[in-house]
Amino acid sequence: MSERKRQLHLNVQATFPGHPAAWRTEAGRRRPGEDIAHFQAVARAAEKALLDAVFQADSPSFTDTYDVPTRSHDPIVLATAAALVTERVGFILTASTTFNYPYNLARQMLSLDHLSNGRVGWNVVTTANENASGNFGLAKMPPNTERYVMAGDFTDAVLKLWDSWEDEALVGDPVTGVWADTDRIHAVNHVGPYHSVTGPLQVPRSPQGRPVLVQAGSSPHGRDFAARYGEVIFTVQTVREEAAEYYRDLKDRVRGHGRDPDKVAILPGLSLVIGGTEAEAYRRLDELDQLETGRSGLESFALSLGLDPADLDPDQPFPERLIPVVQSGTWLRRSTGHAEARMRLLRERSVTVREIVARGGGGHYRLVGTPEQVADFMQDWADARAADGFNLFFDLYPAGLETFAEHVVPILQKRGLHRREYEGTTLRDHLGLDRPPNSVAANAGRPIGAAPMRAAD
C-alpha cells in the first residue's frame, strides 16, 4: 500500500455552528450577517490544517431552529466566497437530485470547479425531509427506492454534461481565430426515466476533469448507489467493529461495480471536543451543555429520547426494556444512517449510558479528550480498516479546528498519517484520484458542429 493510501483523508463539516450553544461563546461567536465571513474563516483554518476539503451540508427546506444559526446561504455562494480566499483546500457541496435539474446543477458545479481551479466535490443526496416536497410543488416525497432511481438518472445526466467537452476542445487561438473545436464538443442526448437532456454544456472540462462525487449511503439502496458512483463516501458509525463491517461491505459493492475500491475513500463522521487534558475537554463540553439547556448532557440525552433521566443509570448500559419506547419516538424520523447509528449504540452492551452521552448520544461518534487520544482513535480505526479518514465536526468554529491544526495535526504528521504539505492543487490530487477519462468522447458522442467555432461566432 502506498504512503498516500496510509495517510488519512480529512474533511471538516462547516455548515453547522458546532455545539448548539457554541455561537453564544466568545470562542465560537456568531453574529447575524456574518455567515460568509465565518465560512471564509473556517476555510482558511481548514487549509492551515492541510485538510482535503470543507464540507457543506444543506437542505432544500427550512430545517433550522430559531436559536441555532445554521444552513442559511446557498452552498454555491458560500463556497465561491471561500474559494476566493484560499488556494488548495477543496469544497464539497450538497445538492439534491430530487429537487434540481441536471443541466442547471451541472453548470453551477462545473463553473465553481473552474473558479476554484479544480477543488470542488458534489455530495449527491436524494433528500429525506418531507418538508422539502411542498417547496417544489410536490404533494408528497417520492419513496426511498424511487428517489434512488431518480438519483441515478440525474447523476448519469450530469456526468455526461460534464464530459460533453473533450479536453482539447477549448482552443483559444488568436492567430487562426478558432475559439473552440466543435468536433470535440458533443451533444449528450440523455434520455432516462426521469430526465431528458440534449446538451452540450456551455462549460468545458475543469482542471481536475470534473468535480468529485461524494455520497452517504446507509440503506441497501443507498449503499449500492454509493458504491456505483461515490469517490468519497460519508457514513455514520459509532462502533468500530460495525464500522469495519460497513467498510468491507461498501468496498465489496464498489468492486462489484467494476471499480477500484482503493480509489474510494470511506469517511465516518467524527465530532471532536479537544482539551489539554481529558478533564478540561469534558469540563468545556459540560459548560456548553449547561449553556444550551440549563441541564447536564445526561438529562438532555434522556429528555431527547422521551425518557425520565431517573430511568437511566449513567454507569450501566442503556436499559434494554426502554429500547421499544425509544423506537416508537418521533426523534427517529430522520435519515436512515443517523437513526440506525443511534439504535446500534443504544443496544451496545459494552458501553455505559455515560459513554453514550459522551459520544454524542448516538449520532456521529463524538470523542472528548486530548490531542493524543484523538490521534490514537483515528489511527486505531484506520488500522482496523473501519475508515480511510474522517469527516470532522468540532464543538467550536473556527476555534476547535484551529486547535486541531495546532495540536492534533503534528501528531498525525509524526505518525505518517497526515500530509506535511499539499502535493497537488486539485481535490482529486488531495484524494489520490486520477483525472477521469471523458465518458462522452469515449462513446463517440455526436459533435455539435462540423466546423470549429470562431471567436466572432
N, C-alpha and C positions, 0 to 999 in steps of 0.2 A: 504494500500500500504506500502511496506517495506521501511525502511530507505535507503537501497541501491537503490531502484527504484526512490526515491525522488532526489537522487544525480544525477548531470549532467554527461553525458558521453562526454568527450572532447578529440578530436584528434587535431593534428596540421598538416596542409598541408605543406610539407617541400621541395617539388621539385622546386617550383618557387623561385625567389630571393626576393619576396615581391613586393614592388613598383618597376616598371621598372627601376627607377633611383637609387634604394637603393644600388646596388653594387658599385656605384660611391661615396658613402658617407663613412665617417670614421666608423660610427656605423654599417654599413651593407656591408663593404668592401668585394668584391670577387676578387680573382686573378686567372689567368689561372693555372691549375694543382692542385688547392686546393679543388676540389669538394668533395672528400672523407673526408678530414679533416673538411670541412664545415658541411657536413651532420652529422658527428660524434658530432660536437659541438651542432647542433640543437637537436640531440637525447638526449644528456646529459641535455640540458636545458629542454626538454620535461619531462624527468624523474624527474628533480628537481621540476617541476610544478605538478608532480603526475598525468600526463595525461594518458589516456588509451593507446594511440598509436600515432606513427608518420606515416603519410600517404604519399605515393609516387604516384603521377600521372605519367603517361607515355604514349608514343605514338610510334607505330611501323613505324614511318616515320619522316623525318626531319621537325620539326614544329617551330624551333627557328628562331628568327631574328638574325642579326649579331651584335646587340647591347645589348642584354639581355642574361645573362648566365642561361640556364635552360634545364632540361631534357637531360643531357649528358650521364652519365653512366647507365649501366643496373641496374634496381632496385634490383635484387638479389645480385649483388656485393655490392651496397651501403648499403643495409640492413644487409648483413653479416658483413661488416666493423663496422657498428654502433652497432650491437648486441654484438660484442665482447668487446665493451667499456661501455655497460650498463647492468643492471641486471633485471629490472622489466618492463620498458616501452615496449609496443608492436610495431609491424611494419606491416602496411597494404600495400601490393604491388599490383600495377595494372598490369594485363596481359590480352591480348586479346584472346577471344575464336575463332576469325576469322582467326588469323594468328599464331596459335600454334598447337602442337599435344598434346592430353590429357596425354599420358604417360610421355613425357618429362617434361611438366609443373607440373604434379603431383609429380614427383620425385624431381624436384628442390624445390618446395614449402615445401614438407614434410621434405626434408633434412634440409632446413633452420629452419623449426619448431623444429627439434631436436637440431640443433646447438644453438638456442636461448632458449631452454628449454620450448617450447610451447608458443611463443609470436608472432605468425605470423597470418595474415589475408590475404585473396586474394580478391582484388577488381576486380570483374568479369565485363569486358567490351566487347562490340561487335565491337567497333571502327567505327566511323562515317566519318573519314577523308579519302576522295577519294585518296589522295596521297599515302596511305599505300598499295593500291592494286598492284601498279607497283613494289613494293619491294618484292612481293611474287608470281610473275608470273601470276597475275590475270589481265584480260583486263579491268575489272571494278569491283566496290564494289558490293557485293550482296545487294539486297534491305533490308530495315529495318526489315520487317516481317520475311524474310528468315534468317537474321542474328540472330534473337532471337530463331528461331527453332534450328539453328546450335548451339547456346549457350547452350540451354537446353540439347541437346545431348552430347555436350562436358562436361558440368558440371556433368551430370549423370555419365559419364565415369570416371571423376576424383574422384568423391565421392566413387565410387566402388573401385578404385585403392587404395585410402587412407584407405579403410576398408578391404583390402584384407588380412591383418594380424589381427588375433584376439589379444586381449591384452595379453594373456598368451602364445602366440606363441614363443616369444623370451625367451629361457630357459637359455642358457649360463652356463650349469652345468659342471664344470671341472672334477668332480668325475665320472660321467657317460659318459662324452664326448658328451653329447647332446647339440648342439648349438641352434637348433630351432625345435619345434614340427610341422612337416609339415602337420599333420592332422588339424592344426589350421591356415594354410596358404592356401588361396583359390584363384583359378582362377576366374576371374570376367566374362569372356566371354561376354563382352558387344557388342551388335550388334545394332547400331542405324542407322538412315537415313544418317548420315554423317561420323560416326566414328565406327570402329570395333577394340576392344582392348581385347586381351586374358588375360593378367595379369598372375600372381600377380605382384605387385610392388616389387622391391628389398628392400624397406624401411618399417620397422614396424611402427605401430601407434605411434604418438608422445605423450609427457606428457599431452597435452590437448585433445588427441584423434585425432583431425585433425584440420587444420587451419580454422579460422573463415571465413565465406563467407560474402562478402560486395558487395553491388550493388547500382547503381544510376539509378533508373527508372523514366522517365518522360512521355514518350508516353504511350498510353494504353497497348501496348505490353511490354514496359519496366517496367511499374508498376506491371503488372501481373507476370513478370519474377522475379522482386524484391520480391514480396510477396511470391512467391513459394520457393525461395532459400535464400534470404538475411537474415542475422542475424544482420547486420548493414546496414542501407540504407542512402546514401548521397543524398541530394536534394538541388536544387537552389530555394530559396524563398526570396521575397523582401517585401511582405505584410503579416502581422501577420495573418489576417483572412483567406487569401488564403493558408497560411502555415498550419493553423489548418484544413482547408478543405482537403488538401493533406494528412495530418496526419491521419484524420478519414478514408479517402478512402483507404490508404495503410493498416491500421490496420484491416479494414473490409476485404480487399483482403487476408491478412495473415490468418485471421480467416476462410475465405472461403476455404483455402487450408488445413484446419485441423491443423493449427499451433497456438501456443500461442502468441498473439500479444504483451504480456508483455515481451516476450523474443526476441523482435525485436526492436532495437534502431534506431529511425529516427533522423538524424543529418543534419540540414541545414548548408550550408556554411556561415561563418561569418568572414568578414575581419575587422581587428582592427587597428586603429591608436590611441594610448593612450598617453595622456599628463597629467601633473599635474593639468592643467586647460583645459577647453574646448578650449579656445583661443590658448593655447600652442599647442594642438593637431592639430587644423586647420592650425596654422602657419607652423608646420612641414610638413603637407600634401601639403600646397601651395608651400613650398620650394622644395619639391620633384617633384611636377608637373612642376615647372619652370625649374628645372634642367633637367628634361626629354625632354621637348619640347620647352622651352622658352615661353610657354603660360600658362595662367591660366587653372584651371580644367574645367571651363565653356567653354572656347574656344576649348580645346582639345575634350571635350564631343561633342560639336556641329559638329566639323570637322569630328569626327569619324563616325557620322551619315550622312555625306554628306550634312550638313546644314551650312548656314552662321550664325555665332554667333549672328549677329544682329537680326536674326529671333526669338531669344529666350529671353523672359523677365525672369530673374532669380527669381523674386518674384511671378510668376504666374505658374499654372500648364502647363505641356507640351502642346503646341497647337494641338488641335485635327485635324486641317487641314493638319498638317505635318505627321500624322500617316501613310497615304498611301505612302508618299515619303520614310519614314524610312523602311516600309515593303518591298519596292522594292529594297532596298540597298543590296550590297554584304556582309555587315557585318553580315547578318542573316545566312550565310552559316556556321553554327557551330552546336554544339549539341542541340538537341531539348530543353533540360532543360534550358540552358542559353538563347536561343532565346526567349522562352516563358516568362521567368522571366523578360527579358528586356522589352518586349512589354507590359506585365502586369503593370510594373512600369510606363511606359510612358503614359498608359491610365488612371492611377490612378489620380482622380481629387482632392484628399485630400493632395497631396504633390506638392511642387513647384519644378521648374527646379533646383533651388539651392540645395534643399534637395535631388533631384535625383542624382545630381553630387556628393554630399557628400556621398551618399550611394554607390557610385562606378559606377554610370551610368546604373545600371540595371542588373548587373551580380549577383554575391554573394552579400548579404547585407553587406555594409561597414558602420561601426559605428566609428565615430570620436568623442572622448570625454574622460572623466575621468574614473578612475577605478570604481568609484561608478556608473557611467552611464552604463558602460559595465556590471557590476553585475546586475543592475536593468533590463537591456534589457534581459539578459539571464533568469532571474527569471520570468519576465513577459511572455516570450514566453513559458517557461516550464509550468507555471501555466495555460496558455491558451490552453494547450495541442496542441501546434504548434511544439514542439520539445522535444526530450528526451535528448538533448545535442547539441553540435555544432562541426563542422569541421572547425577549426580556421585557418585563414590566417593572416599574420602580414605584416606591412609595411617594417620592417627591421628584418633580421635574422642574428644571434640569438637574437639581442638586444631587439626586440619587444616582443619575447617570454619570455625573462628574465624579462622584465618589467611586463608582465602579471603574471609571477610566484611570483614576489616580491610584487605587489600591488593589483592585482585582486584576486588571489587565496586566500589570507587571508580573504577577504570579503566574498567570496563564502563559505569558510570553516565555518566562523562565522554564516552564514545563514543555514548551514547544507546541502549545495548544492554541496560540493566537499569533497573528502576524505582527511583525515589528514595523512594517510599513506597507502601504498599498503597492502591490506589484503591477497592477494594471489600472485602467481608467474606467472600465465599464462594470456594471453589475455582474455580467457574465464572467468577467475576469475575476471578480471577488469570489464568485461561487465555483470557479474552476470549470465553467461550462464552455464548450466550443461554440463558435458562431454558427448558428443553424443554417443548413442549406436552404435554398429557395425552393419551396414545395411547388409553387405555381409554374415556375420555369421548368422544373424537372418533369412536370406533367404536360409540358408543351401547351400552356395556356395560349389562347388566341391573341396575337398582338392587336393593339387598338388602332394601328395605322400602318400603312405601307411605307411611309416616308418619315425621316427624322423631323422632330418638332423644332422649328426655328424660333429664335428669340422674338421675332416680330409677330408670331402666330398668337 
